[in-house]
């Protein structure tokens, strides 16, 4: 039995569950490369992650770097509290939003 599942929910939406750790990060990255390639807008739900460590944060930063280099947008939902804590401690919490290229790009209503 695998220690993680990366589910393709369609339309660029994915859900990761299980362990996101030193033991699984490389495998998750390899699987995500084939699944993510055809999408320009991606959303990864991490609410099913049951265990994570700093390798989980490194994996997320790798996805963000890939998204930035390939002109894609990646968003994360349900980020584990431990990832947020590690990101704040290491002062990279701002980087977790860098994959969201077009966030906030909403046409402002015309003034009357």
MMTF fields as JSON, N, C-alpha, C and O atoms, coordinates in Angstrom:
{
  "mmtfVersion": "1.0.0",
  "mmtfProducer": "UNKNOWN",
  "numBonds": 447,
  "numAtoms": 448,
  "numGroups": 112,
  "numChains": 1,
  "numModels": 1,
  "chainsPerModel": [1],
  "groupsPerChain": [112],
  "chainIdList": ["A"],
  "bondAtomList": [4, 2, 8, 6, 12, 10, 16, 14, 20, 18, 24, 22, 28, 26, 32, 30, 36, 34, 40, 38, 44, 42, 48, 46, 52, 50, 56, 54, 60, 58, 64, 62, 68, 66, 72, 70, 76, 74, 80, 78, 84, 82, 88, 86, 92, 90, 96, 94, 100, 98, 104, 102, 108, 106, 112, 110, 116, 114, 120, 118, 124, 122, 128, 126, 132, 130, 136, 134, 140, 138, 144, 142, 148, 146, 152, 150, 156, 154, 160, 158, 164, 162, 168, 166, 172, 170, 176, 174, 180, 178, 184, 182, 188, 186, 192, 190, 196, 194, 200, 198, 204, 202, 208, 206, 212, 210, 216, 214, 220, 218, 224, 222, 228, 226, 232, 230, 236, 234, 240, 238, 244, 242, 248, 246, 252, 250, 256, 254, 260, 258, 264, 262, 268, 266, 272, 270, 276, 274, 280, 278, 284, 282, 288, 286, 292, 290, 296, 294, 300, 298, 304, 302, 308, 306, 312, 310, 316, 314, 320, 318, 324, 322, 328, 326, 332, 330, 336, 334, 340, 338, 344, 342, 348, 346, 352, 350, 356, 354, 360, 358, 364, 362, 368, 366, 372, 370, 376, 374, 380, 378, 384, 382, 388, 386, 392, 390, 396, 394, 400, 398, 404, 402, 408, 406, 412, 410, 416, 414, 420, 418, 424, 422, 428, 426, 432, 430, 436, 434, 440, 438, 444, 442],
  "bondOrderList": [1, 1, 1, 1, 1, 1, 1, 1, 1, 1, 1, 1, 1, 1, 1, 1, 1, 1, 1, 1, 1, 1, 1, 1, 1, 1, 1, 1, 1, 1, 1, 1, 1, 1, 1, 1, 1, 1, 1, 1, 1, 1, 1, 1, 1, 1, 1, 1, 1, 1, 1, 1, 1, 1, 1, 1, 1, 1, 1, 1, 1, 1, 1, 1, 1, 1, 1, 1, 1, 1, 1, 1, 1, 1, 1, 1, 1, 1, 1, 1, 1, 1, 1, 1, 1, 1, 1, 1, 1, 1, 1, 1, 1, 1, 1, 1, 1, 1, 1, 1, 1, 1, 1, 1, 1, 1, 1, 1, 1, 1, 1],
  "groupList": [{"groupName": "UNK", "atomNameList": ["N", "CA", "C", "O"], "elementList": ["N", "C", "C", "O"], "formalChargeList": [0, 0, 0, 0], "bondAtomList": [1, 0, 2, 1, 3, 2], "bondOrderList": [1, 1, 2], "singleLetterCode": "X", "chemCompType": "L-PEPTIDE LINKING"}],
  "groupTypeList": [0, 0, 0, 0, 0, 0, 0, 0, 0, 0, 0, 0, 0, 0, 0, 0, 0, 0, 0, 0, 0, 0, 0, 0, 0, 0, 0, 0, 0, 0, 0, 0, 0, 0, 0, 0, 0, 0, 0, 0, 0, 0, 0, 0, 0, 0, 0, 0, 0, 0, 0, 0, 0, 0, 0, 0, 0, 0, 0, 0, 0, 0, 0, 0, 0, 0, 0, 0, 0, 0, 0, 0, 0, 0, 0, 0, 0, 0, 0, 0, 0, 0, 0, 0, 0, 0, 0, 0, 0, 0, 0, 0, 0, 0, 0, 0, 0, 0, 0, 0, 0, 0, 0, 0, 0, 0, 0, 0, 0, 0, 0, 0],
  "groupIdList": [1, 2, 3, 4, 5, 6, 7, 8, 9, 10, 11, 12, 13, 14, 15, 16, 17, 18, 19, 20, 21, 22, 23, 24, 25, 26, 27, 28, 29, 30, 31, 32, 33, 34, 35, 36, 37, 38, 39, 40, 41, 42, 43, 44, 45, 46, 47, 48, 49, 50, 51, 52, 53, 54, 55, 56, 57, 58, 59, 60, 61, 62, 63, 64, 65, 66, 67, 68, 69, 70, 71, 72, 73, 74, 75, 76, 77, 78, 79, 80, 81, 82, 83, 84, 85, 86, 87, 88, 89, 90, 91, 92, 93, 94, 95, 96, 97, 98, 99, 100, 101, 102, 103, 104, 105, 106, 107, 108, 109, 110, 111, 112],
  "secStructList": [7, 7, 1, 3, 3, 3, 3, 3, 3, 3, 6, 6, 3, 3, 3, 3, 3, 3, 3, 3, 1, 6, 6, 6, 2, 2, 2, 2, 2, 2, 2, 2, 2, 2, 2, 2, 6, 6, 7, 1, 3, 3, 3, 3, 3, 3, 3, 3, 3, 3, 3, 3, 7, 2, 2, 2, 2, 2, 2, 2, 2, 2, 2, 2, 2, 2, 2, 2, 2, 6, 6, 7, 3, 3, 3, 3, 3, 1, 7, 7, 2, 2, 2, 2, 2, 2, 2, 2, 2, 6, 6, 7, 4, 4, 4, 4, 4, 6, 6, 7, 6, 6, 6, 6, 7, 7, 7, 7, 7, 7, 7, 7],
  "xCoordList": [0.834, 0.0, 0.885, 1.851, 0.542, 1.308, 1.106, 0.062, 2.114, 2.03, 1.338, 1.085, 1.033, 0.352, -0.514, -0.329, -1.444, -2.256, -2.333, -2.645, -2.05, -2.22, -3.33, -3.134, -4.489, -5.696, -5.931, -5.874, -6.193, -6.555, -8.067, -8.78, -8.558, -10.004, -10.552, -11.742, -9.694, -10.101, -9.971, -9.969, -9.862, -9.779, -8.653, -8.808, -7.533, -6.388, -6.488, -5.678, -7.481, -7.634, -7.108, -7.434, -6.289, -5.655, -5.797, -5.949, -5.745, -5.813, -4.697, -4.569, -3.898, -2.831, -3.261, -3.696, -3.14, -3.464, -2.363, -1.595, -2.309, -1.28, -0.073, -0.198, 1.106, 2.361, 3.016, 3.128, 3.443, 4.206, 5.492, 5.595, 6.483, 7.653, 8.918, 8.89, 10.032, 11.292, 11.157, 11.777, 10.357, 10.187, 9.382, 9.56, 8.5, 7.581, 7.725, 7.2, 8.405, 8.445, 8.936, 8.352, 9.983, 10.505, 9.492, 9.35, 8.791, 7.772, 6.591, 6.056, 6.191, 5.086, 5.475, 4.676, 6.695, 7.159, 7.136, 6.662, 7.64, 7.658, 6.247, 6.0, 5.326, 3.944, 3.294, 2.558, 3.569, 2.958, 3.449, 2.692, 4.684, 5.215, 4.366, 4.065, 3.98, 3.156, 1.722, 1.105, 1.186, -0.194, -0.364, -1.365, 0.583, 0.466, 0.782, 0.313, 1.561, 2.127, 1.105, 1.398, -0.056, -1.024, -1.864, -2.708, -1.659, -2.497, -1.717, -0.52, -2.412, -1.792, -2.285, -1.602, -3.45, -3.99, -4.169, -4.885, -3.525, -3.579, -4.0, -3.651, -4.756, -5.108, -4.836, -5.316, -4.07, -3.7, -4.292, -3.936, -5.192, -5.821, -4.946, -4.747, -4.432, -3.543, -4.238, -3.585, -5.552, -6.267, -6.242, -6.513, -5.927, -5.853, -4.478, -4.275, -3.524, -2.171, -2.213, -2.633, -1.773, -1.832, -0.526, -0.516, 0.583, 1.884, 2.73, 2.712, 3.467, 4.393, 5.584, 5.55, 6.634, 7.836, 8.401, 7.708, 9.621, 10.184, 10.298, 10.34, 10.347, 10.374, 9.053, 9.026, 7.969, 6.681, 6.719, 6.206, 7.33, 7.495, 8.403, 8.113, 9.483, 10.395, 9.667, 9.902, 8.8, 8.017, 7.116, 7.041, 6.436, 5.564, 6.37, 5.926, 7.539, 8.392, 8.89, 9.038, 9.146, 9.54, 8.407, 8.64, 7.177, 6.02, 5.88, 5.595, 6.079, 5.961, 7.04, 6.758, 8.257, 9.35, 9.03, 9.213, 8.554, 8.169, 7.069, 7.143, 6.05, 4.942, 5.451, 5.047, 6.319, 6.855, 7.693, 7.623, 8.473, 9.341, 8.58, 9.068, 7.405, 6.633, 5.358, 4.459, 5.275, 4.143, 2.825, 1.91, 2.766, 1.556, 1.186, 1.979, -0.026, -0.484, -0.776, -1.428, -0.296, -0.579, -1.036, -0.417, -2.115, -2.668, -2.767, -2.924, -2.673, -2.776, -3.959, -4.163, -4.721, -5.84, -5.54, -4.915, -5.975, -5.828, -4.387, -4.052, -3.539, -2.129, -2.01, -2.556, -1.304, -1.15, -0.531, 0.353, -1.001, -0.487, 1.019, 1.715, 1.522, 2.962, 3.757, 4.83, 3.247, 3.921, 3.925, 4.949, 2.768, 2.699, 3.696, 4.365, 3.794, 4.71, 6.167, 6.954, 6.527, 7.903, 8.204, 9.291, 7.246, 7.439, 7.658, 8.516, 6.882, 7.049, 8.391, 9.081, 8.76, 10.022, 11.209, 12.183, 11.135, 12.242, 12.09, 12.883, 11.057, 10.785, 10.588, 11.024, 9.93, 9.599, 8.083, 7.617, 7.315, 5.861, 5.334, 4.322, 5.998, 5.579, 5.756, 5.031, 6.713, 6.951, 5.808, 5.619, 5.051, 3.967, 2.871, 2.034, 2.856, 1.873, 2.453, 1.72, 3.743, 4.383, 3.929, 4.111, 3.351, 2.852, 1.525, 1.04, 0.93, -0.368, -0.145, -0.285, 0.196, 0.542, -0.57, -0.315, -1.782, -2.861, -3.854, -4.938, -3.522, -4.416, -4.582, -3.609, -5.799, -6.065, -6.235, -6.531, -6.052, -6.245, -7.714, -8.114, -8.483, -9.916, -10.202, -9.793, -10.897, -11.199, -12.002, -13.052, -11.521, -12.209, -13.462, -13.459, -14.535, -15.752, -15.52, -14.796, -16.147, -16.017, -16.645, -17.727, -15.952, -16.505, -17.559, -17.421, -18.603, -19.682, -19.517, -20.347],
  "yCoordList": [-1.175, 0.0, 1.248, 1.34, 2.197, 3.423, 4.307, 4.263, 5.1, 5.999, 7.316, 8.144, 7.504, 8.711, 8.387, 7.368, 9.271, 9.188, 10.586, 11.546, 10.699, 11.951, 11.718, 11.081, 12.244, 12.0, 13.135, 14.31, 12.775, 13.743, 13.874, 12.936, 15.027, 15.272, 15.925, 16.227, 16.142, 16.745, 18.255, 18.887, 18.824, 20.276, 20.931, 22.055, 20.248, 20.823, 20.773, 21.383, 20.047, 19.932, 18.577, 17.533, 18.628, 17.426, 17.404, 18.447, 16.207, 16.051, 15.109, 13.998, 15.572, 14.754, 14.315, 15.132, 13.029, 12.523, 11.567, 11.049, 11.349, 10.475, 11.269, 12.392, 10.674, 11.273, 12.141, 11.743, 13.329, 14.243, 14.514, 15.494, 13.616, 13.615, 13.265, 13.091, 13.165, 12.777, 11.443, 11.242, 10.542, 9.219, 9.242, 8.366, 10.226, 10.212, 11.384, 11.317, 12.439, 13.659, 13.396, 13.91, 12.618, 12.309, 11.562, 11.835, 10.623, 9.859, 10.745, 10.632, 11.624, 12.537, 13.469, 13.707, 13.993, 14.873, 14.161, 14.722, 12.936, 12.179, 11.964, 12.129, 11.598, 11.371, 12.675, 12.696, 13.76, 15.046, 15.553, 16.205, 15.272, 15.748, 15.265, 16.035, 14.004, 13.476, 13.99, 14.231, 14.161, 14.61, 16.11, 16.516, 16.929, 18.379, 18.93, 20.012, 18.209, 18.73, 19.357, 20.385, 18.787, 19.276, 20.459, 20.947, 20.922, 21.987, 23.289, 23.276, 24.413, 25.714, 26.314, 27.146, 25.902, 26.324, 25.074, 24.153, 25.04, 23.864, 24.259, 25.328, 23.368, 23.536, 22.205, 21.161, 22.25, 21.044, 21.136, 22.017, 20.222, 20.144, 19.264, 18.083, 19.838, 19.122, 18.756, 18.314, 18.931, 18.693, 17.222, 16.918, 16.315, 14.902, 14.436, 13.25, 15.368, 15.005, 14.701, 15.531, 13.507, 13.061, 13.275, 13.301, 13.43, 13.674, 14.452, 14.177, 15.417, 16.156, 16.609, 16.609, 16.995, 17.545, 18.576, 18.986, 18.998, 20.042, 19.625, 20.483, 18.338, 17.874, 18.197, 18.408, 18.237, 18.644, 20.083, 20.409, 20.946, 22.34, 22.431, 23.183, 21.682, 21.687, 21.243, 21.801, 20.259, 19.797, 20.911, 21.135, 21.607, 22.7, 23.805, 24.361, 24.122, 25.143, 24.695, 25.517, 23.416, 22.878, 23.038, 23.436, 22.728, 22.916, 24.379, 24.679, 25.292, 26.725, 27.163, 27.914, 26.704, 27.037, 26.543, 27.271, 25.308, 24.75, 25.593, 25.911, 25.958, 26.764, 28.108, 28.548, 28.761, 30.054, 29.944, 30.819, 28.898, 28.729, 28.296, 28.473, 27.738, 27.245, 28.051, 27.608, 29.219, 30.152, 29.443, 29.395, 28.905, 28.249, 28.869, 29.571, 28.591, 29.037, 27.798, 26.865, 27.794, 26.691, 27.274, 28.189, 26.737, 27.165, 25.958, 24.824, 26.225, 25.16, 25.428, 26.552, 24.403, 24.463, 23.495, 22.456, 23.827, 22.928, 22.643, 21.533, 23.649, 23.461, 23.071, 23.755, 21.984, 21.559, 22.655, 23.389, 22.752, 23.749, 23.616, 24.619, 22.401, 22.187, 22.83, 23.385, 22.763, 23.404, 24.915, 25.571, 25.463, 26.908, 27.323, 28.349, 26.53, 26.845, 26.79, 27.675, 25.77, 25.651, 26.802, 27.377, 27.138, 28.226, 29.559, 30.346, 29.81, 31.058, 31.081, 32.101, 29.959, 29.872, 30.104, 30.749, 29.589, 29.716, 30.931, 31.139, 31.728, 32.975, 32.778, 33.605, 31.681, 31.463, 31.423, 31.024, 31.834, 31.764, 32.603, 32.245, 33.704, 34.513, 33.782, 34.044, 32.87, 32.113, 31.157, 30.799, 30.743, 29.788, 30.38, 29.638, 31.68, 32.329, 32.671, 33.127, 32.464, 32.865, 32.075, 32.531, 30.916, 30.139, 30.646, 30.206, 31.579, 32.132, 33.391, 34.504, 33.215, 34.319, 35.344, 36.548, 34.877, 35.774, 36.033, 36.555, 35.689, 35.95, 37.457, 38.208, 37.881, 39.298, 40.023, 41.218, 39.32, 39.938, 39.813, 38.971, 40.673, 40.714, 42.113, 43.113, 42.153, 43.445, 44.285, 43.857, 45.452, 46.354, 46.896, 47.165, 47.059, 47.603, 49.043, 49.805, 49.386, 50.744, 51.734, 51.505, 52.833, 53.878, 54.655, 54.904, 55.029, 55.767, 57.235, 58.003],
  "zCoordList": [0.0, 0.0, 0.0, 0.758, -0.856, -0.973, 0.257, 0.907, 0.556, 1.704, 1.353, 2.228, 0.059, -0.38, -1.601, -2.265, -1.868, -3.078, -3.667, -2.963, -4.952, -5.668, -6.678, -7.714, -6.353, -7.137, -8.127, -7.764, -9.374, -10.412, -10.388, -10.746, -9.972, -9.886, -11.151, -11.228, -12.134, -13.396, -13.385, -12.329, -14.58, -14.766, -13.969, -13.492, -13.822, -13.124, -11.61, -10.912, -11.098, -9.645, -9.185, -9.75, -8.148, -7.613, -6.102, -5.465, -5.537, -4.084, -3.662, -4.177, -2.722, -2.161, -0.776, 0.035, -0.506, 0.823, 1.266, 0.455, 2.574, 3.135, 3.579, 4.066, 3.408, 3.893, 2.821, 1.662, 3.23, 2.377, 3.15, 3.887, 2.966, 3.837, 3.068, 1.85, 3.794, 3.171, 2.443, 1.399, 2.98, 2.381, 1.089, 0.243, 0.918, -0.215, -1.179, -2.29, -0.801, -1.619, -3.045, -3.999, -3.199, -4.533, -5.383, -6.575, -4.773, -5.494, -5.883, -6.986, -4.971, -5.25, -6.397, -7.303, -6.36, -7.421, -8.769, -9.757, -8.819, -10.073, -10.602, -11.797, -9.727, -10.152, -10.608, -11.595, -9.889, -10.233, -11.584, -12.304, -11.938, -13.219, -14.381, -15.293, -14.357, -15.452, -15.385, -16.423, -14.183, -14.035, -14.296, -14.886, -13.873, -13.958, -15.347, -15.7, -16.129, -17.374, -18.316, -18.927, -18.452, -19.449, -18.972, -19.724, -17.768, -17.203, -17.032, -16.742, -17.215, -16.959, -15.646, -15.048, -15.2, -13.909, -13.064, -13.455, -11.913, -11.051, -9.644, -9.143, -9.025, -7.626, -6.942, -7.382, -5.872, -5.138, -3.737, -2.953, -3.439, -2.113, -1.23, -1.517, -0.169, 0.758, 2.058, 3.002, 2.122, 3.379, 3.8, 4.962, 2.893, 3.231, 3.669, 3.928, 3.755, 4.194, 5.689, 6.494, 6.04, 7.433, 8.192, 9.422, 7.452, 8.078, 7.089, 5.889, 7.596, 6.747, 7.569, 8.799, 6.867, 7.481, 6.518, 5.587, 6.714, 5.864, 4.398, 3.517, 4.13, 2.743, 2.052, 0.84, 2.802, 2.236, 1.767, 0.697, 2.57, 2.176, 0.953, 0.022, 0.946, -0.202, -1.473, -2.545, -1.362, -2.502, -3.021, -4.229, -2.122, -2.533, -3.222, -4.227, -2.692, -3.304, -4.671, -5.576, -4.828, -6.136, -7.142, -8.283, -6.72, -7.606, -8.003, -9.162, -7.055, -7.333, -8.321, -9.255, -8.122, -9.037, -10.441, -11.416, -10.543, -11.838, -12.476, -13.663, -11.698, -12.22, -12.726, -13.803, -11.981, -12.403, -13.668, -14.531, -13.79, -14.957, -16.202, -17.318, -16.025, -17.179, -17.4, -18.115, -16.797, -16.924, -16.62, -17.443, -15.428, -14.927, -13.588, -12.961, -13.177, -11.86, -11.03, -11.499, -9.807, -8.891, -7.568, -7.025, -7.065, -5.78, -4.869, -5.321, -3.587, -2.597, -1.685, -1.228, -1.429, -0.485, 0.651, 0.436, 1.841, 2.979, 3.359, 3.772, 3.219, 3.567, 5.04, 5.905, 5.33, 6.728, 7.599, 7.156, 8.827, 9.771, 9.959, 10.117, 9.943, 10.144, 9.008, 9.245, 7.779, 6.646, 6.843, 6.654, 7.224, 7.48, 8.56, 8.431, 9.619, 10.719, 10.264, 10.599, 9.515, 9.018, 8.066, 8.109, 7.208, 6.247, 6.963, 6.564, 8.018, 8.773, 9.5, 9.505, 10.112, 10.848, 9.925, 10.313, 8.723, 7.771, 6.861, 5.944, 7.131, 6.412, 4.912, 4.111, 4.533, 3.125, 2.912, 1.845, 3.924, 3.818, 2.654, 2.051, 2.331, 1.186, -0.134, -1.093, -0.189, -1.424, -1.75, -2.912, -0.753, -1.001, -1.877, -2.392, -2.054, -2.929, -4.292, -5.17, -4.49, -5.741, -6.945, -8.074, -6.751, -7.881, -8.389, -9.431, -7.646, -8.016, -8.844, -8.339, -10.099, -10.978, -11.155, -11.152, -11.305, -11.691, -10.581, -10.841, -9.362, -8.245, -8.105, -8.173, -7.914, -7.76, -9.077, -9.089, -10.198, -11.5, -11.878, -12.682, -11.271, -11.557, -12.072, -11.481, -13.162, -13.752, -12.775, -12.294, -12.489, -11.559, -12.227, -13.429, -11.458, -12.039, -12.485, -11.844, -13.588, -14.112, -13.162, -12.62, -12.968, -12.1, -12.869, -14.067, -12.166, -12.808, -12.657, -13.143]
}
